[in-house]
C-alpha cells in the first residue's frame, strides 16, 4: 500500500511514497527537552521521487499538555503556535522547521 503515487508522462512505472511505521530512527513524540534539535517524526520509503520540503497546511499536528490533555488541530503553518490552560499554564511551539534527510 502506498500513501502517495504518481506517474510521470512518458514513463511506464509509478513513483511512490510509503510511510514506514516505526522506522529505525523515528521518535514517538517530541518533548520540551528536544527543543532546538531536529527530531525524526516520520520515515518514508520513496521510489522514483525524492521529497525536498514539507509545509504544514494547518491541522495535522496535536499537542499533549503536562496533564495528558490532547489539543487537536494545532496549526503550525506560520511556524508558531501557543495556547494557555488555567491548570497547566502556557503551551508553546515556536520556530517549527522541517527537513528531509
Buried (B, 14 or more C-beta within 10 A) or exposed (E): EEEBBEEEEEEEEBBBBBBEEEBEEBEEEBEEEEEEEEEEEEBBEEEBBEEEEEEBEEEEBEBEBEEEEEBEEBBBEEEEBEEEEEEEEEBEBEEBEEEEE
